[in-house]
Structure formats: C-alpha cells, structure tokens
Amino acid sequence: DPCGFIPPAWLFRRGAEAAVGQAGLAFTEDAGAIHWFPGGRVASPVVRWSARTSMRAWGSVAVAEARWRLQRAAPVVRLALHPRDLSHPAVAASVERALRDWTGARRAGRYAELAA
C-alpha cells in the first residue's frame, strides 16, 4: 500500500503537493524537503543522479560529490536514483561511494520513521 508519492522532478508543479494530500497519502517531496500531510515539512537535500546522457552522468557525479562536502551535516538527506542510472559506470561508482559515505556518517532510515 503506497503511503506517499514522489513525482518526477520535472512533473512537480504548483498544486501537486495539495493533490497528493487530497488523495489521502501521507507525504510527497521535492528537491529541498519532505512534505507531510495534513501539515508539516522536513528540510532535506536530495542527492540524485541522471545517466540519460554522458554529460548528465558526469555532472551528477560532480554534484553528488559536492553535496557530500557541503551538506553532510544536514539532519536528513535523501539519495535518489533510477535503476537505469546504474548503467553508466561513473554513476554506479558514485552511487556506491555515496552509499558508503552517507551510511557511514548516519543511520539509514525509512519515511515512516520520520513521520513518527
């Protein structure tokens, strides 16, 4: 049973947050936060990758590294990727590093734990 909805970033438009809440789901998220319903917000940067093109792949690897350096003290951080992103060797290596680094610095958790 789904408890939240995370739309693709390019589809997150004004009104999307309200629509998710009206559908009876507990949360949605955008690039900067997790939004809980009926009201609430947890600031949370997201580290994400894209391997749609080689340029995007290498760019997302650089951004992932920068996020580690600049945002590792954030209380809640999310890692987001699509399985297809792992087809690019540099992205796959970056995801592996990110998982090692982020989970070495904090405990991994689930959305339900944040809601509690």
For each residue, the residues with C-beta under 8 A, 3 or more apart:
1:
2: 5 25
3: 25 26 27 111 112
4: 20 25 26 27 28 29 111
5: 2 20 23 25 27 28
6: 28 29 80
7: 11 12 16 28
8: 11 12
9: 12 30 31 48
10:
11: 7 8 16
12: 7 8 9 16 30
13: 16
14:
15: 18 19
16: 7 11 12 13 19 20 28
17: 20 21 28 30 35
18: 15 21 22
19: 15 16 22 23
20: 4 5 16 17 23 25 27 28 35 37
21: 17 18 24 25 28 37 38
22: 18 19
23: 5 19 20
24: 21
25: 2 3 4 5 20 21 28 37
26: 3 4 36 37 111 115
27: 3 4 5 20 34 35 36 37 111 115
28: 4 5 6 7 16 17 20 21 25 34 35
29: 4 6 33 34 35 44 46 78
30: 9 12 17 33 35
31: 9 45 46
32: 43 44 45 46
33: 29 30 41 42 43 44
34: 27 28 29 41 42 44 76 78 111 114
35: 17 20 27 28 29 30 40 41
36: 26 27 39 40 41 42 115
37: 20 21 25 26 27 40
38: 21
39: 36
40: 35 36 37
41: 33 34 35 36
42: 33 34 36 76 114
43: 32 33 74 75 76
44: 29 32 33 34 74 75 76 77 78
45: 31 32 67 71 74 77 78
46: 29 31 32 77 78 79 80
47: 63 64 67 68 77 78 79 80 98 102
48: 9 60 79 80 81
49: 57 60 61 64 80 81 85 91 94 95
50: 56 57 59 60 82 85 91
51: 56 57 60 84 85 86 87 88 91
52: 56 57
53: 56 57
54: 57 58 88
55: 58 59
56: 50 51 52 53 59 60
57: 49 50 51 52 53 54 60 61 85 88 90 91
58: 54 55 61 62 90
59: 50 55 56 62 63
60: 48 49 50 51 56 57 63 64 85 91 94
61: 49 57 58 64 65 90 91 93 94
62: 58 59 65 66
63: 47 59 60 66 67
64: 47 49 60 61 67 68 94 95 97 98
65: 61 62 68 69 94
66: 62 63 69 70
67: 45 47 63 64 70 71 72 77
68: 47 64 65 71 72 98 101 102
69: 65 66 72
70: 66 67
71: 45 67 68 74 77
72: 67 68 69 77 101 102 105
73:
74: 43 44 45 71 77
75: 43 44
76: 34 42 43 44 114
77: 44 45 46 47 67 71 72 74 102 106
78: 29 34 44 45 46 47
79: 46 47 48 95 98 99 102
80: 6 46 47 48 49
81: 48 49 85 86 91 95
82: 50 85
83: 86
84: 51 87
85: 49 50 51 57 60 81 82 88 91 92 95
86: 51 81 83 91 92 95
87: 51 84 91 92
88: 51 54 57 85 91 92
89: 92 93
90: 57 58 61 93 94
91: 49 50 51 57 60 61 81 85 86 87 88 94 95
92: 85 86 87 88 89 95 96
93: 61 89 90 96 97
94: 49 60 61 64 65 90 91 97 98
95: 49 64 79 81 85 86 91 92 98 99
96: 92 93 99 100
97: 64 93 94 100 101
98: 47 64 68 79 94 95 101 102
99: 79 95 96 102 103
100: 96 97 103 104
101: 68 72 97 98 104 105
102: 47 68 72 77 79 98 99 105 106 108
103: 99 100 106 107 108
104: 100 101
105: 72 101 102
106: 77 102 103
107: 103
108: 102 103
109: 113 114
110: 113 114
111: 3 4 26 27 34 114 115
112: 3 115 116
113: 109 110 116
114: 34 42 76 109 110 111
115: 26 27 36 111 112
116: 112 113
